[in-house]
């Protein structure tokens, strides 16, 4: 009799275990299939969404602003937003009294544009135990800050550094993607200071070492900050300044030239259309790539955006400055830009005015927008 009870007890125990295992398996499967169904429901939502999904690299643009360059810097940032097809991140390094101005304007832009961007505003900061006053005044106010970006931005991998007096005339990612063409030794990219040795500054006047035959211009600079930190970039800066400070003219740019004079293998060179300046057209047109394909970035050095000496630079800046982000870029940016550029102009840069409009016509034309 006891054996019958024992057998019955074991049988019930076995049945209970089978039921329990079956329930557990169904529960786990339902969770798995539930997730799959959830994902499958999300797919058509992504396909139907009107906002373009960003799948490529985020472009990180860094600028340093001091003094009266607020409006100029905002116009540059606006130009990046107008042309980009990717997500942007702005890193703005400025004086404490300008931080709130940037924050207000960029917050306002977030409501006015469908472009995806984020931003960080940081205060100017030079190394401890260094001559901060001297660094702030070297060449232009705060321009020397770029020399210390690898340590200041110690959690950032790479940036596209631009001067405030620059303007994008094409998607900034066209510049950013040059990172992919750099070899494993190269830590920065720059364009030559000059194309013509007859008008070059460094080859005729410099009293210090410089890169290559004509030097480089630092206004539009791709910086792989991780590689620069590995190279111990900032350890070179202060000793070089100490040795050459009485012989440098262009401040931080000269220090950059000296570093790459001794380490040319660390620098990648891109063409003049990545940093198109008055020097490329004020005497004669010397940037063949820009004539053929249009400038990607214009650099209004020496106040050219605000003067009438070379009207095409002022024309594109004026059109971008006046443009409102929440309006049609074809009607309110491209057409005015074309109008300003085709006004009567006898300057040498005016003779090659199409350099300034070729890229905007490609990226803001009706066919492209539609």
C-alpha positions in Angstrom: 0.0 0.0 0.0 2.8 2.3 0.9 4.4 1.6 -2.5 1.2 2.6 -4.2 1.1 5.9 -2.3 4.8 6.5 -3.0 4.3 5.8 -6.8 1.3 8.2 -6.9 3.3 10.9 -5.1 6.2 10.5 -7.6 3.8 10.5 -10.5 2.1 13.8 -9.3 5.6 15.3 -8.7 6.7 14.4 -12.2 3.5 15.9 -13.8 4.0 19.1 -11.8 7.6 19.5 -13.0 6.5 19.0 -16.6 3.7 21.6 -16.3 6.1 24.0 -14.6 8.8 23.6 -17.3 6.3 24.0 -20.0 4.9 27.2 -18.5 8.4 28.7 -18.0 9.4 27.9 -21.6 6.2 29.5 -22.9 6.8 32.6 -20.7 10.4 33.1 -21.9 9.3 32.5 -25.6 6.5 35.0 -25.2 9.1 37.6 -23.9 11.4 36.9 -26.8 8.7 37.0 -29.5 7.2 40.0 -27.8 10.5 41.8 -28.3 10.6 40.7 -31.9 7.1 41.9 -32.5 7.9 45.2 -30.8 10.9 45.6 -33.1 8.9 44.7 -36.2 6.3 47.3 -35.2 9.0 49.9 -35.1 10.4 49.3 -38.6 7.5 51.0 -40.5 7.6 53.9 -38.1 11.2 54.5 -39.0 10.5 54.2 -42.7 7.6 56.6 -42.6 9.3 59.2 -40.3 9.7 62.5 -42.1 13.0 63.3 -40.3 16.1 61.9 -42.0 17.9 59.3 -39.8 21.5 60.2 -39.3 23.7 57.1 -39.9 27.0 58.7 -40.7 29.7 60.3 -38.5 28.7 63.3 -36.4 30.7 66.4 -37.5 32.3 68.3 -34.5 33.0 71.9 -35.3 35.1 74.0 -32.8 35.5 77.7 -32.7 37.2 80.2 -30.3 35.7 83.6 -29.9 36.8 86.7 -28.0 36.1 90.4 -28.2 33.7 91.6 -30.9 33.5 88.4 -33.0 30.2 87.1 -31.7 28.1 87.9 -34.9 30.9 86.7 -37.2 31.1 83.4 -35.3 27.3 82.9 -35.3 27.2 83.5 -39.1 29.8 80.8 -39.5 27.8 78.4 -37.4 24.7 79.2 -39.3 26.4 78.4 -42.6 27.4 75.0 -41.2 23.7 74.3 -40.3 22.4 75.5 -43.7 24.5 73.1 -45.7 25.0 70.0 -43.5 23.2 66.7 -44.1 24.5 65.2 -40.9 24.3 65.7 -37.2 26.5 68.5 -36.0 28.1 69.2 -32.6 29.4 72.7 -31.9 32.1 73.3 -29.3 32.3 77.0 -28.6 35.1 78.3 -26.4 34.6 81.9 -25.4 34.8 84.6 -22.8 32.4 84.3 -19.8 30.4 87.4 -20.8 29.6 85.8 -24.2 28.5 82.4 -23.0 24.9 83.4 -22.4 24.7 85.1 -25.8 25.6 81.9 -27.5 23.3 79.8 -25.4 20.3 82.0 -26.2 20.9 82.1 -29.9 21.7 78.4 -30.3 18.7 77.4 -28.2 16.5 79.6 -30.4 18.0 77.9 -33.5 16.9 74.5 -32.2 13.3 75.6 -32.6 13.9 77.2 -36.1 15.6 74.4 -37.9 15.0 70.7 -38.6 18.8 70.1 -38.6 20.1 67.9 -35.8 22.8 69.6 -33.7 24.0 69.9 -30.2 26.4 72.3 -28.6 28.8 72.9 -25.7 29.9 76.4 -24.6 33.1 76.4 -22.6 35.2 79.3 -21.1 38.6 80.2 -22.4 41.3 78.3 -20.5 45.1 78.4 -20.8 47.5 76.1 -19.0 48.2 76.8 -15.3 51.6 78.3 -14.5 51.8 79.9 -18.0 51.6 83.5 -19.0 47.8 83.7 -19.6 47.8 87.4 -20.5 50.5 86.8 -23.1 48.7 83.8 -24.7 45.4 85.7 -24.9 47.0 88.6 -26.8 49.2 86.5 -29.1 48.3 87.6 -32.7 44.5 88.0 -32.3 42.5 87.8 -29.0 42.4 84.2 -27.8 43.5 82.7 -31.1 46.3 80.9 -29.3 43.6 78.8 -27.5 43.7 76.4 -30.4 47.2 75.4 -29.5 45.9 73.9 -26.2 42.8 72.2 -27.5 44.1 68.6 -27.2 44.3 69.1 -23.4 41.3 71.4 -22.9 39.1 69.0 -24.8 40.6 65.9 -23.3 37.4 63.8 -23.8 37.0 64.6 -27.5 38.5 62.5 -30.2 38.5 64.8 -33.3 37.4 68.3 -34.3 37.1 70.6 -37.3 38.6 73.8 -36.0 37.7 77.0 -37.9 38.4 80.7 -37.4 35.5 82.9 -36.8 36.0 84.7 -40.1 35.2 81.6 -42.1 32.0 80.5 -44.0 30.9 77.2 -45.2 29.7 77.2 -48.8 29.1 73.4 -48.9 28.4 70.7 -46.4 31.0 70.7 -43.6 31.2 66.9 -43.8 33.0 67.3 -47.1 35.9 68.7 -45.1 35.3 66.3 -42.2 35.6 63.2 -44.4 39.2 64.1 -45.2 40.0 62.4 -41.9 39.4 59.1 -43.7 42.2 59.9 -46.2 44.8 60.6 -43.5 47.3 57.9 -42.7 47.9 56.5 -39.2 50.8 59.0 -38.5 49.0 62.2 -39.5 47.3 64.1 -36.7 46.1 67.3 -38.5 45.1 68.6 -41.9 45.7 72.1 -43.3 45.9 73.9 -46.6 49.0 75.8 -47.9 49.4 79.4 -46.9 50.1 80.3 -50.6 50.0 78.7 -54.0 52.4 81.1 -55.7 56.0 81.6 -54.4 56.1 85.1 -55.9 53.5 86.3 -53.4 54.3 83.9 -50.5 54.9 85.3 -47.0 56.9 82.5 -45.4 59.3 81.9 -48.2 60.0 85.7 -48.5 59.8 87.1 -45.0 59.8 84.4 -42.3 62.7 84.3 -39.9 61.7 81.0 -38.3 61.2 77.5 -39.7 57.9 76.7 -41.4 56.2 73.8 -43.2 57.3 72.9 -46.7 58.1 75.5 -49.3 55.3 78.0 -48.6 54.0 77.2 -45.1 50.4 76.4 -44.1 47.4 78.4 -43.0 45.7 77.4 -39.8 42.2 78.9 -40.3 40.5 75.6 -41.3 42.2 72.8 -39.4 41.2 69.1 -38.9 42.6 68.0 -35.6 42.8 64.4 -34.4 43.0 65.3 -30.7 43.7 61.7 -29.7 46.7 61.5 -31.9 47.8 65.0 -30.8 47.7 63.9 -27.2 49.7 60.8 -28.0 52.2 63.0 -29.8 52.3 65.2 -26.7 51.5 68.3 -28.8 51.2 70.8 -26.0 54.6 69.9 -24.7 56.0 71.4 -27.9 54.1 74.7 -27.8 55.5 76.6 -24.8 59.2 75.8 -25.5 58.8 76.7 -29.2 57.2 80.0 -28.3 60.0 80.7 -25.8 62.6 80.1 -28.5 61.0 81.9 -31.4 58.8 84.6 -29.8 60.9 87.5 -31.1 60.7 86.2 -34.6 57.1 85.1 -35.1 54.6 87.4 -36.8 51.4 85.3 -37.1 51.3 84.0 -33.6 49.8 80.6 -33.1 49.9 79.9 -36.9 53.7 80.3 -36.9 54.0 77.9 -33.9 52.0 75.4 -35.8 54.3 75.8 -38.8 57.4 75.4 -36.7 56.0 72.1 -35.2 55.2 70.7 -38.7 58.5 71.9 -40.1 60.2 69.4 -37.7 57.4 66.8 -38.1 56.1 67.0 -41.7 55.0 63.4 -41.7 52.4 64.3 -39.1 50.5 66.7 -41.4 48.0 66.0 -44.1 47.6 68.7 -46.8 44.3 69.4 -48.5 43.7 71.9 -51.3 43.1 75.6 -51.3 39.3 75.1 -51.9 39.1 74.0 -48.2 40.4 77.4 -47.0 39.8 79.9 -49.8 41.2 83.3 -49.0 41.7 86.7 -50.6 45.3 85.7 -51.3 44.0 83.2 -53.8 42.5 85.8 -56.1 43.6 89.4 -55.1 46.5 89.5 -57.4 45.7 86.7 -59.8 43.6 83.5 -59.5 45.9 80.8 -58.2 43.5 78.2 -56.7 42.7 76.1 -59.8 40.7 73.5 -57.8 38.3 76.3 -56.6 37.9 77.7 -60.1 37.0 74.2 -61.3 34.8 72.9 -58.5 34.0 75.9 -56.3 35.3 76.8 -52.8 34.1 74.6 -49.9 35.1 77.1 -47.1 35.9 80.8 -47.6 38.1 82.5 -45.2 37.7 86.3 -45.0 41.1 87.0 -43.4 42.2 90.5 -42.7 38.6 91.7 -42.3 37.7 90.9 -45.9 34.1 90.0 -45.0 33.5 93.6 -43.9 35.4 95.6 -46.5 34.8 96.4 -50.1 38.4 95.6 -51.2 37.3 92.1 -52.5 33.5 92.3 -52.9 32.8 88.6 -53.4 33.8 87.8 -49.9 31.6 90.5 -48.5 28.7 89.3 -50.8 28.6 85.8 -49.5 29.0 86.9 -45.9 26.2 89.5 -46.3 23.8 86.9 -47.8 24.5 84.4 -45.0 24.3 87.0 -42.2 20.9 88.2 -43.5 19.5 84.7 -43.9 16.9 83.4 -41.3 17.1 79.7 -40.6 13.4 79.1 -40.6 13.0 80.4 -44.2 13.5 78.9 -47.7 17.3 78.7 -48.4 16.7 78.9 -52.1 14.7 82.1 -52.2 16.2 83.7 -49.1 19.9 82.7 -49.4 20.9 81.4 -52.8 19.1 84.0 -54.9 20.4 87.0 -52.8 23.9 85.5 -52.8 23.7 85.3 -56.6 22.4 88.8 -56.8 25.2 90.3 -54.6 27.9 88.4 -56.5 26.8 89.5 -59.9 26.8 93.2 -59.1 29.3 95.3 -61.0 32.7 94.4 -59.6 36.1 95.1 -61.2 38.2 93.6 -58.4 40.5 90.6 -59.2 38.4 88.3 -57.0 35.3 89.6 -58.8 36.7 88.1 -62.0 36.4 84.6 -60.5 33.1 85.2 -58.6 31.8 81.8 -59.7 34.2 80.2 -57.2 31.9 81.5 -54.5 28.6 80.3 -56.0 29.3 76.9 -57.6 28.9 74.9 -54.4 25.8 76.8 -53.0 24.1 76.3 -56.4 24.7 72.5 -56.1 23.5 72.2 -52.5 20.8 74.8 -52.4 19.4 74.5 -55.9 15.8 73.5 -56.4 16.8 70.0 -57.8 18.9 69.2 -54.7 16.4 70.5 -52.2 13.5 68.6 -53.8 
